[in-house]
Amino acid sequence: MTESPDEERRRADLADALAAVHERVADAARAAGRDPAEIGLLAVTKTWPATDVALLTDLGLAAFGENKEQEGAAKAAELAALRPDATARWHVVGRLQRNKARSLVRWAHAVDSVDSPRLVDALEAAAGKAVDAGERVDPLEVLVQISVDGDPDRGGAPVDEVPALADRVAGCAHLHLGGVMAVAPQGIAPAEAFATVWELAQRVRAAHPRATTLSAGMSGDLETAVAYGSTCVRVGTALLGRR
Ligand SMILES: *Cc1c(COP(=O)(O)O)cnc(C)c1O
């Protein structure tokens, strides 16, 4: 593989940033008495080109987050062309319109931002059709997104609706309930927000023992999220730079 100087520089920058993120996660895990291996890293690649995703797969990453259906679909296809042998799991992490469900199930492995019964039903129907059409084999993994402050504009289900939503996902033939996801809202201390999320994650897990994922923590607050039991940090800026 011959590489342009720009590409070489980008590869080195991404390698440095990735090492720094791994170190932050490991330090936070140790400070919390946890095993760093319990905490996965989802690289949020929204707005960044597929060439960056390709470099991240070279560096050993395999889980990528996108917040727009069309951008994600295009990038997944580009990555498949750039790195036909790479393993990549694509997560949708942003607000999703129900009419995007049918195209999403063709390329996404997981939706981390499910926040309404109608979206659950749309994804179940779409995933079922995709299976029938031979477009996918595995169930779609779903995380229920928690809105800690209940602000409907920022995505996520209000805290008191989360258990029922998790039950609904668990009852779907073509969806697999992975757990919960949250973004710490502005105006609430992250520790307080993540404590609420942790409690809710325990409730969901008590009802659904395989729903072990707690996706919490981004570039700015991953240490706090790891202290409160995060099993997956979603990192964009600290890896790829400012959008
Ligand atoms: C963009 C985004 C991230 C990554 O945020 P950074 O601050 O860039 O690390 C994580 N989660 C969600 C839901 C996002 O939309």
The ligand as a MOL file (V3000), in Angstrom:
LIG
                    3D

  0  0  0     0  0            999 V3000
M  V30 BEGIN CTAB
M  V30 COUNTS 15 15 0 0 0
M  V30 BEGIN ATOM
M  V30 1 C -21.3050 13.1920 18.3070 0
M  V30 2 C -21.7130 12.2370 19.3520 0
M  V30 3 C -20.7790 11.6530 20.2200 0
M  V30 4 C -19.3010 12.0040 20.2120 0
M  V30 5 O -19.1210 13.2530 20.8150 0
M  V30 6 P -17.6600 13.8890 21.0300 0
M  V30 7 O -17.8900 14.9450 22.0320 0
M  V30 8 O -17.2290 14.4120 19.6920 0
M  V30 9 O -16.7730 12.7980 21.5320 0
M  V30 10 C -21.2340 10.7210 21.1410 0
M  V30 11 N -22.5380 10.3900 21.2160 0
M  V30 12 C -23.4680 10.9280 20.4100 0
M  V30 13 C -24.8810 10.5190 20.5670 0
M  V30 14 C -23.0850 11.8720 19.4660 0
M  V30 15 O -24.0190 12.4200 18.6770 0
M  V30 END ATOM
M  V30 BEGIN BOND
M  V30 1 1 1 2
M  V30 2 1 2 3
M  V30 3 2 2 14
M  V30 4 1 3 4
M  V30 5 2 3 10
M  V30 6 1 4 5
M  V30 7 1 5 6
M  V30 8 2 6 7
M  V30 9 1 6 8
M  V30 10 1 6 9
M  V30 11 1 10 11
M  V30 12 2 11 12
M  V30 13 1 12 13
M  V30 14 1 12 14
M  V30 15 1 14 15
M  V30 END BOND
M  V30 END CTAB
M  END
